[in-house]
Amino acid sequence: MPGIQVVGSRRTTGFSLAVTLIALTLSACSGGGGEESAVPSAAAGNGGGAENGGMSVVVTSPATDLSGSLTPRSSYSADDIRHFLARTHFGVVAGKTEQVMNSGLDVYIDQMMTIPQSPQAFETDAAVLLADESDPAGLEGRFPSSSDISSWNVQLMIDNPNAFQEVIGMFWQDYFGVDTTTLNSSERHMMVDYINYLRRNGLGSFRDIFLDVSRHGAMLVFLNGANNNKFAPNENYAREFWELFSLGVDNGYSETDIIEGARAFTGWRRSFDAETGLTHLLFDPETKAVGSKFPLSTVVGHNLDQDDYEQMVDLTLSHSDDNGRDLVAEYLAGKLALYFVSDDPDTELVSALAIELRRNDLNIGATLKTLFLSEAFYATSHRETMVRNFYEQAIGLIRTTGMTESHWIYRRYLGSMDSLPGQPPSVEGWPEGSNKITAQSNGIEMPNFVNELLTNRSNQETEGYDIAAALQPADANSPEPVVDHLANLLGVVLDDTERSMMVDFMNVHIGSDGEETPLNYTPQNTDHQSRKLRNLLWIMTQHPTFHTK
């Protein structure tokens, strides 16, 4: 007998099943209106469905553990597609699930992995944020501040029709972390180039990415490669080269290897162009350490005609432990699984992904396509909640709702949550796994950011924002379909009690004195939209499942 299996219903633990509704005043701005609204302080999604609380049910064959299988899934339901989009697109925008189902997931993945190398219109528009009135003619945008770079990167994440390009760009910013604030005014143009490199080439060969990043000016400055020379070898990059970028902490290398690696990474230095005022990095044989180096028990021969970076990358990629384990492929597979599949990746899946990486010559795009089509990606255990970074929550909310704010607001709140693009909190990037929230400071700023979007409406009014078109189904004639639609958009999983309480909330007016009067929510009523619909959005963003994917 086939069994009934819940799919797409992300479970949370440690929260009360009862939703406590408390009063919140949303102040009126630019004629928006406000009222005392009800918000849940903590709630758990333990079921619930899109039509009846956020949950859908499908009939499946008896449970089989496919969490480690990269075998393609035979078909993909709407819940599968929503799961895929939540993990790869910052969230789900209206109509996207239907678009992917109509084209077919296989075809859609090919499309989203086709990334143009030439600037697109949205990129040209965003580049304006890098320019300043004092920029010399012909060098506009080449002297951005750290704030400019963050605003530009955020705008790319908001506006790119292909959200996955920005997701993969942020994956590599996390993996190969560089902090813009460590670069001076003549160097920050290299950070713009660095971010563009990652978001345009992040689906290619890991070998090429690893080598290009190692030689990139932004990385050379950030991890002291620009100061590493034969007179004073600096071990910083050599240590992170293995510890964070390829092998893992204390995994297959020694302190002696780091010393030898530091010598191999000499030879690059800054070069300031007085005519343009820009700093670049160049290879200078005069600064390269003389003689052979011996990292990882391998001889890197003396050659002053070029650097040793390519040899260092290749010998690392071929490195294995005494048991023949492919250390780089396993490390990279673990990072991909941790980013896209689970906060606690299945060891069988990591091993399968490592094999797939090598089968694809470490090509990231080909490996991720296999993963995104696989049984493992949609396995029940991998539908458990993954915590979203704060930047994922903020960008996802903006893309899903269409609500916008000024760039200084984005920087203010993302900065307070250690979540600004181009400014990872440490060389290790952003926190991983279930630590994404608890390890980041000032988590209370996320609801404050949401409140800012809801109450400060000048940007939205200037752009002609239509909240009803964005957040309600067109044919809604009662609050029930509105609640279901918004929960589905936000990826919020409501149980029946929570759903009922939210519907009840839409049908009551709570005055500033706390007095309640009946209100039959009418989706076409603009006053109701301004008050109740915005407050409903605030309530849902406080639900635990909003913070997961």
C-alpha positions as CSV (number, residue, x, y, z in Angstrom):
1,M,0.0,0.0,0.0
2,P,1.4,3.4,-0.9
3,G,1.7,5.8,2.1
4,I,0.7,9.4,2.6
5,Q,3.7,11.6,2.9
6,V,3.7,15.3,3.6
7,V,6.0,17.2,1.2
8,G,6.9,20.9,1.4
9,S,5.8,21.2,5.0
10,R,8.9,22.3,6.9
11,R,8.8,21.4,10.5
12,T,10.1,23.5,13.3
13,T,10.8,22.4,16.9
14,G,11.2,24.2,20.2
15,F,8.3,26.6,19.5
16,S,4.8,26.6,20.9
17,L,2.1,25.4,18.5
18,A,-0.2,28.2,19.8
19,V,0.2,31.6,18.1
20,T,0.1,34.4,20.6
21,L,-1.3,37.6,19.0
22,I,0.0,40.8,20.5
23,A,-0.7,44.4,19.6
24,L,1.7,46.3,17.2
25,T,1.2,49.8,16.0
26,L,2.3,50.5,12.5
27,S,2.5,54.3,12.1
28,A,1.0,55.9,9.0
29,C,3.4,57.4,6.5
30,S,2.5,59.4,3.4
31,G,-1.2,58.7,3.9
32,G,-0.7,55.0,4.5
33,G,-2.8,54.7,7.7
34,G,-2.1,52.5,10.6
35,E,-3.8,50.5,13.4
36,E,-3.2,48.3,16.3
37,S,-2.5,44.9,14.7
38,A,-1.9,41.4,16.0
39,V,1.5,39.7,15.7
40,P,2.6,36.2,16.9
41,S,5.6,36.3,19.2
42,A,6.6,32.8,18.3
43,A,4.9,30.1,16.3
44,A,5.6,26.7,14.7
45,G,4.6,25.3,11.4
46,N,3.8,21.7,12.0
47,G,1.8,21.0,8.9
48,G,-0.6,23.4,7.3
49,G,-1.2,23.9,3.6
50,A,-1.3,26.2,0.7
51,E,-5.1,25.7,0.4
52,N,-5.7,24.8,4.0
53,G,-2.8,26.2,6.0
54,G,0.2,25.8,3.6
55,M,0.5,22.0,3.3
56,S,-0.1,19.7,0.3
57,V,-0.2,16.0,0.3
58,V,0.9,13.5,-2.3
59,V,0.7,9.7,-2.5
60,T,4.1,8.1,-2.6
61,S,5.5,4.6,-2.5
62,P,6.7,3.2,0.9
63,A,9.4,5.3,2.4
64,T,12.9,4.8,1.0
65,D,15.9,6.7,2.1
66,L,17.1,8.6,-1.0
67,S,19.0,11.3,0.9
68,G,22.3,10.2,-0.6
69,S,21.1,9.4,-4.1
70,L,22.0,11.6,-7.1
71,T,19.7,9.6,-9.3
72,P,17.3,12.0,-11.2
73,R,13.8,12.3,-9.8
74,S,11.2,10.9,-12.2
75,S,8.9,14.0,-11.9
76,Y,8.6,17.2,-10.0
77,S,5.5,18.4,-8.2
78,A,4.6,22.1,-7.5
79,D,5.9,21.5,-4.0
80,D,9.2,20.2,-5.4
81,I,9.6,23.3,-7.5
82,R,8.8,25.6,-4.6
83,H,11.5,23.7,-2.6
84,F,14.0,24.2,-5.4
85,L,13.2,27.9,-5.8
86,A,13.4,28.5,-2.0
87,R,16.9,27.0,-2.0
88,T,18.2,28.7,-5.2
89,H,16.4,32.0,-5.7
90,F,16.3,33.8,-2.3
91,G,12.6,32.8,-2.2
92,V,9.6,32.4,-4.5
93,V,8.1,35.2,-6.6
94,A,4.6,35.1,-7.9
95,G,4.2,33.0,-11.0
96,K,7.7,31.5,-10.9
97,T,6.6,28.0,-9.8
98,E,4.2,27.8,-12.8
99,Q,6.9,29.1,-15.1
100,V,9.3,26.4,-14.1
101,M,6.7,23.7,-14.3
102,N,5.7,24.8,-17.8
103,S,9.2,24.8,-19.1
104,G,10.3,21.7,-17.2
105,L,12.9,21.8,-14.4
106,D,15.7,20.4,-16.6
107,V,15.2,23.1,-19.2
108,Y,14.8,25.8,-16.6
109,I,18.1,24.9,-14.8
110,D,20.0,25.1,-18.2
111,Q,18.5,28.6,-18.7
112,M,19.3,29.8,-15.2
113,M,22.9,28.5,-15.5
114,T,23.4,30.4,-18.7
115,I,25.1,33.6,-17.4
116,P,26.0,36.4,-19.9
117,Q,29.5,37.7,-19.7
118,S,28.6,41.1,-21.1
119,P,26.9,43.7,-18.9
120,Q,23.1,43.5,-18.9
121,A,20.7,46.4,-18.5
122,F,20.0,45.8,-14.8
123,E,23.8,45.7,-14.3
124,T,24.3,49.0,-16.1
125,D,21.6,50.6,-14.0
126,A,23.1,49.3,-10.8
127,A,26.6,50.5,-11.8
128,V,25.4,54.1,-11.3
129,L,25.6,53.5,-7.6
130,L,29.4,53.1,-7.9
131,A,30.0,56.5,-9.4
132,D,30.6,59.8,-7.6
133,E,30.6,63.3,-8.9
134,S,34.3,63.7,-8.2
135,D,35.3,60.7,-10.4
136,P,37.7,61.7,-13.2
137,A,36.2,61.6,-16.7
138,G,36.4,58.1,-18.2
139,L,36.9,56.6,-14.7
140,E,33.4,56.9,-13.4
141,G,32.6,54.2,-10.9
142,R,36.3,53.2,-10.3
143,F,36.6,54.9,-6.9
144,P,33.6,53.6,-5.0
145,S,33.3,53.6,-1.2
146,S,32.7,50.5,0.7
147,S,29.1,51.6,1.1
148,D,28.8,52.1,-2.6
149,I,29.9,48.6,-3.3
150,S,27.4,47.1,-0.8
151,S,24.6,49.2,-2.3
152,W,25.5,48.1,-5.8
153,N,25.7,44.5,-4.8
154,V,22.4,44.6,-3.1
155,Q,20.8,46.3,-6.1
156,L,22.1,43.5,-8.3
157,M,20.5,40.9,-6.0
158,I,17.2,42.7,-6.1
159,D,17.0,43.4,-9.8
160,N,18.6,40.4,-11.5
161,P,15.8,38.5,-13.3
162,N,18.0,35.4,-12.8
163,A,18.2,35.4,-9.0
164,F,20.4,32.2,-9.1
165,Q,23.3,34.2,-10.6
166,E,23.4,36.3,-7.5
167,V,22.9,33.3,-5.2
168,I,25.9,31.6,-6.7
169,G,27.8,34.9,-6.5
170,M,27.1,35.1,-2.8
171,F,28.0,31.4,-2.3
172,W,31.5,32.3,-3.6
173,Q,31.7,35.5,-1.6
174,D,31.0,33.3,1.4
175,Y,33.6,30.7,0.3
176,F,36.3,33.0,-0.8
177,G,35.6,35.8,1.6
178,V,37.1,39.3,1.0
179,D,36.2,42.3,3.1
180,T,35.9,45.5,1.0
181,T,36.7,47.7,4.0
182,T,40.3,46.4,4.0
183,L,41.0,47.9,0.6
184,N,41.8,51.6,0.2
185,S,40.2,54.1,-2.2
186,S,42.6,53.3,-5.0
187,E,42.1,49.5,-4.6
188,R,38.3,49.2,-4.2
189,H,37.8,49.0,-7.9
190,M,39.3,45.5,-7.6
191,M,36.5,44.5,-5.3
192,V,33.9,45.4,-7.9
193,D,35.8,43.3,-10.5
194,Y,36.1,40.5,-7.9
195,I,32.4,40.4,-7.2
196,N,31.6,40.5,-10.9
197,Y,34.1,37.7,-11.5
198,L,32.4,35.4,-8.9
199,R,28.9,36.1,-10.1
200,R,29.7,35.6,-13.8
201,N,32.1,32.7,-13.6
202,G,30.9,30.9,-10.5
203,L,29.4,27.9,-12.4
204,G,32.7,27.1,-14.2
205,S,35.6,24.9,-13.3
206,F,36.6,25.0,-9.6
207,R,40.3,24.8,-10.7
208,D,39.9,28.0,-12.8
209,I,38.0,29.8,-10.1
210,F,40.5,28.7,-7.4
211,L,43.4,29.9,-9.5
212,D,41.8,33.2,-10.7
213,V,40.7,34.1,-7.1
214,S,44.2,33.3,-5.8
215,R,45.8,35.8,-8.3
216,H,43.0,38.4,-8.0
217,G,44.1,41.8,-6.7
218,A,41.3,41.9,-4.1
219,M,42.3,38.6,-2.6
220,L,46.0,39.5,-2.8
221,V,45.4,42.6,-0.8
222,F,43.0,41.1,1.7
223,L,45.1,38.1,2.7
224,N,48.5,39.9,2.4
225,G,49.6,38.3,-0.9
226,A,50.5,41.8,-2.0
227,N,52.9,42.1,1.0
228,N,54.3,38.5,0.6
229,N,57.9,38.6,-0.8
230,K,61.2,36.9,-0.6
231,F,62.4,39.2,2.1
232,A,59.5,38.5,4.5
233,P,57.3,35.6,3.4
234,N,53.7,36.1,4.8
235,E,51.9,32.9,5.7
236,N,48.4,34.3,5.8
237,Y,47.2,33.2,2.3
238,A,49.0,29.9,2.4
239,R,47.1,29.0,5.6
240,E,43.7,30.0,4.3
241,F,44.5,28.5,0.8
242,W,44.3,25.0,2.5
243,E,42.3,25.6,5.7
244,L,39.4,27.5,4.2
245,F,39.5,27.1,0.4
246,S,40.5,23.6,-0.4
247,L,41.3,21.0,2.3
248,G,39.8,22.1,5.6
249,V,41.2,22.7,9.0
250,D,44.3,20.6,9.8
251,N,43.4,18.2,7.0
252,G,46.3,16.9,4.9
253,Y,48.8,19.7,5.4
254,S,51.3,20.7,8.1
255,E,52.9,23.9,9.4
256,T,55.9,23.1,7.3
257,D,53.7,23.0,4.2
258,I,52.3,26.4,5.2
259,I,55.9,27.8,5.4
260,E,56.8,26.3,2.0
261,G,53.5,27.5,0.6
262,A,54.1,31.0,1.7
263,R,57.3,31.0,-0.2
264,A,55.5,29.7,-3.3
265,F,53.0,32.5,-3.1
266,T,55.6,35.3,-3.3
267,G,56.0,37.4,-6.4
268,W,53.0,39.8,-6.5
269,R,53.1,43.4,-5.4
270,R,51.0,46.6,-5.7
271,S,51.6,49.0,-8.6
272,F,50.1,52.5,-8.3
273,D,49.2,54.3,-11.5
274,A,49.7,58.0,-10.8
275,E,47.9,59.0,-14.0
276,T,44.6,57.2,-13.1
277,G,45.0,57.1,-9.3
278,L,44.3,53.4,-9.4
279,T,46.3,50.6,-7.8
280,H,46.7,47.2,-9.5
281,L,48.6,44.1,-8.7
282,L,51.4,42.8,-10.9
283,F,53.8,39.9,-10.8
284,D,57.4,41.0,-10.1
285,P,60.1,38.3,-10.3
286,E,62.4,40.5,-8.1
287,T,60.1,39.8,-5.1
288,K,59.7,36.1,-5.7
289,A,61.4,33.7,-3.3
290,V,64.5,32.1,-4.8
291,G,64.9,28.3,-5.0
292,S,62.6,25.3,-5.0
293,K,59.7,25.0,-2.6
294,F,58.5,21.7,-1.0
295,P,54.7,22.0,-0.2
296,L,52.7,18.8,0.3
297,S,55.8,16.7,-0.2
298,T,56.0,18.0,-3.8
299,V,58.9,19.9,-5.4
300,V,57.9,23.2,-7.0
301,G,60.8,24.1,-9.1
302,H,62.5,27.5,-9.2
303,N,61.2,29.6,-12.1
304,L,61.4,33.4,-12.1
305,D,59.5,33.8,-15.4
306,Q,56.1,33.2,-13.7
307,D,54.5,32.7,-10.3
308,D,54.0,29.3,-8.7
309,Y,50.2,29.7,-8.2
310,E,49.1,27.3,-10.9
311,Q,51.4,24.6,-9.6
312,M,50.1,25.2,-6.0
313,V,46.5,24.9,-7.2
314,D,47.2,21.7,-9.3
315,L,49.2,19.9,-6.6
316,T,46.4,20.7,-4.1
317,L,43.7,19.5,-6.3
318,S,45.5,16.2,-6.7
319,H,46.2,15.8,-3.0
320,S,44.7,12.8,-1.2
321,D,45.2,11.4,2.3
322,D,46.8,8.0,3.1
323,N,43.5,6.2,2.5
324,G,43.2,7.8,-1.0
325,R,40.4,10.1,-0.1
326,D,39.9,13.0,-2.5
327,L,40.3,15.8,0.0
328,V,39.4,18.8,-2.2
329,A,36.4,17.2,-3.8
330,E,35.0,16.1,-0.4
331,Y,35.6,19.6,1.1
332,L,34.0,21.4,-1.8
333,A,31.1,18.9,-1.9
334,G,30.5,19.5,1.8
335,K,30.3,23.3,1.2
336,L,27.9,22.9,-1.7
337,A,25.7,20.6,0.4
338,L,25.8,22.9,3.4
339,Y,24.7,25.8,1.2
340,F,22.0,24.2,-0.9
341,V,20.8,21.1,0.8
342,S,21.0,20.9,4.6
343,D,22.5,22.6,7.7
344,D,23.7,19.1,8.6
345,P,24.6,17.4,5.3
346,D,24.2,13.7,4.9
347,T,27.7,12.1,4.7
348,E,26.5,9.7,1.9
349,L,25.3,12.7,-0.1
350,V,28.6,14.5,0.4
351,S,30.6,11.5,-0.8
352,A,28.3,11.1,-3.8
353,L,28.7,14.8,-4.6
354,A,32.5,14.5,-4.4
355,I,32.4,11.7,-6.9
356,E,30.1,13.7,-9.2
357,L,32.5,16.7,-8.9
358,R,35.4,14.7,-10.1
359,R,33.3,13.1,-12.9
360,N,32.6,16.6,-14.1
361,D,36.3,17.7,-13.8
362,L,35.2,19.9,-10.8
363,N,32.7,21.8,-13.0
364,I,30.3,23.5,-10.6
365,G,27.4,24.1,-12.9
366,A,27.2,20.5,-14.1
367,T,27.5,19.2,-10.6
368,L,24.8,21.5,-9.2
369,K,22.4,20.5,-12.1
370,T,22.8,16.9,-11.1
371,L,22.1,17.8,-7.5
372,F,19.1,20.0,-8.3
373,L,17.5,17.1,-10.3
374,S,18.4,14.4,-7.8
375,E,16.3,12.3,-5.4
376,A,18.6,13.5,-2.7
377,F,17.7,17.2,-3.1
378,Y,14.0,16.5,-2.6
379,A,14.4,13.7,0.0
380,T,12.2,14.1,3.1
381,S,15.2,14.6,5.4
382,H,16.5,17.4,3.2
383,R,13.1,19.3,3.3
384,E,13.8,20.0,6.9
385,T,14.4,23.6,7.7
386,M,17.6,25.3,6.6
387,V,18.2,28.6,8.3
388,R,18.4,31.6,5.9
389,N,21.2,34.2,6.3
390,F,19.8,37.6,7.1
391,Y,20.7,38.9,3.6
392,E,18.7,36.0,2.1
393,Q,15.7,37.0,4.2
394,A,15.9,40.6,3.3
395,I,16.5,40.2,-0.4
396,G,13.9,37.4,-0.6
397,L,11.3,39.6,1.0
398,I,12.1,42.5,-1.3
399,R,12.0,40.3,-4.4
400,T,8.8,38.5,-3.3
401,T,6.8,41.5,-2.2
402,G,8.2,44.2,-4.6
403,M,8.6,46.6,-1.6
404,T,11.7,48.8,-1.9
405,E,13.5,51.2,0.3
406,S,16.5,53.6,0.1
407,H,20.0,52.2,-0.1
408,W,21.0,53.7,3.2
409,I,18.2,51.7,4.8
410,Y,19.4,48.5,3.3
411,R,23.0,49.2,4.5
412,R,21.8,50.2,7.9
413,Y,19.9,47.1,8.7
414,L,22.1,44.5,6.8
415,G,25.1,46.1,8.3
416,S,23.7,45.8,11.8
417,M,23.1,42.1,11.1
418,D,26.7,41.5,9.8
419,S,25.1,40.7,6.5
420,L,26.3,43.3,4.0
421,P,27.5,41.8,0.7
422,G,31.2,42.4,0.2
423,Q,31.7,42.6,4.0
424,P,31.7,39.1,5.5
425,P,32.1,39.2,9.3
426,S,35.3,37.2,9.1
427,V,37.7,35.5,6.7
428,E,35.6,32.4,7.1
429,G,32.6,34.2,5.5
430,W,29.2,34.1,7.1
431,P,28.2,31.6,9.8
432,E,27.2,28.2,8.5
433,G,24.5,25.7,9.4
434,S,22.2,26.4,12.3
435,N,24.6,29.1,13.5
436,K,23.5,31.5,10.8
437,I,21.1,33.3,13.1
438,T,22.5,32.7,16.6
439,A,26.1,33.6,15.5
440,Q,25.1,36.9,13.9
441,S,24.6,40.0,16.0
442,N,21.4,42.1,16.4
443,G,18.9,39.6,14.9
444,I,16.2,41.8,16.2
445,E,17.0,44.2,13.4
446,M,15.2,41.8,10.9
447,P,11.7,42.6,12.2
448,N,12.8,46.2,12.4
449,F,13.8,46.1,8.8
450,V,10.4,44.6,7.8
451,N,8.7,47.3,9.8
452,E,10.7,49.9,7.9
453,L,9.5,48.5,4.6
454,L,5.9,48.5,5.8
455,T,5.7,52.0,7.3
456,N,8.2,54.1,5.3
457,R,6.3,54.1,2.0
458,S,7.8,57.0,0.0
459,N,9.8,54.8,-2.3
460,Q,6.8,52.6,-2.9
461,E,4.5,55.5,-3.7
462,T,7.0,57.0,-6.0
463,E,7.3,53.7,-7.9
464,G,3.5,53.2,-8.0
465,Y,3.6,50.1,-5.8
466,D,0.3,48.2,-5.8
467,I,0.2,46.1,-2.7
468,A,-3.0,44.3,-3.7
469,A,-1.5,43.1,-7.0
470,A,1.7,42.1,-5.3
471,L,0.3,40.2,-2.3
472,Q,-3.3,39.1,-3.0
473,P,-4.7,36.7,-5.6
474,A,-6.6,38.6,-8.2
475,D,-9.9,36.8,-7.5
476,A,-9.8,37.0,-3.7
477,N,-13.2,37.9,-2.1
478,S,-12.4,37.1,1.5
479,P,-9.4,36.9,3.8
480,E,-8.9,33.2,3.6
481,P,-7.3,33.1,0.1
482,V,-5.3,36.2,1.0
483,V,-3.8,34.5,4.0
484,D,-3.1,31.3,2.0
485,H,-1.6,33.2,-0.9
486,L,0.7,35.3,1.2
487,A,1.9,32.3,3.2
488,N,2.7,30.5,0.0
489,L,4.6,33.4,-1.4
490,L,6.7,33.8,1.8
491,G,7.3,30.1,2.3
492,V,5.5,30.3,5.6
493,V,4.0,27.0,6.8
494,L,0.9,27.5,9.0
495,D,-1.0,24.9,11.0
496,D,-4.8,25.1,11.0
497,T,-4.8,27.0,14.3
498,E,-2.4,29.6,13.1
499,R,-4.2,30.0,9.8
500,S,-7.6,30.4,11.6
501,M,-6.1,33.1,13.9
502,M,-4.7,35.1,11.0
503,V,-8.0,35.0,9.2
504,D,-9.7,36.2,12.4
505,F,-7.1,39.0,12.7
506,M,-8.0,40.2,9.2
507,N,-11.6,40.5,10.3
508,V,-11.1,42.7,13.3
509,H,-10.1,46.3,13.8
510,I,-8.0,46.9,16.9
511,G,-8.0,50.5,18.0
512,S,-5.2,52.4,19.6
513,D,-6.9,51.9,22.9
514,G,-7.0,48.1,22.3
515,E,-10.7,48.0,21.6
516,E,-11.7,45.5,19.0
517,T,-14.5,46.0,16.5
518,P,-15.6,43.6,13.8
519,L,-14.2,44.3,10.3
520,N,-15.1,42.2,7.3
521,Y,-11.8,42.3,5.3
522,T,-12.5,43.2,1.7
523,P,-9.5,42.5,-0.6
524,Q,-10.5,45.3,-2.9
525,N,-10.8,47.9,-0.2
526,T,-7.6,50.1,-0.4
527,D,-7.9,51.1,3.3
528,H,-8.1,47.5,4.3
529,Q,-5.1,46.7,2.2
530,S,-3.1,49.5,3.7
531,R,-3.9,48.5,7.3
532,K,-4.6,44.8,7.5
533,L,-2.6,43.4,4.5
534,R,0.6,45.2,5.6
535,N,0.1,44.0,9.2
536,L,-0.5,40.5,8.0
537,L,2.8,40.6,6.1
538,W,4.5,41.7,9.3
539,I,2.9,38.9,11.3
540,M,4.0,36.3,8.8
541,T,7.6,37.5,8.7
542,Q,7.8,36.8,12.4
543,H,6.9,33.1,11.9
544,P,9.8,30.7,12.4
545,T,9.4,29.2,8.9
546,F,9.9,32.6,7.3
547,H,13.5,32.5,8.6
548,T,14.1,29.1,6.9
549,K,14.2,27.8,3.4
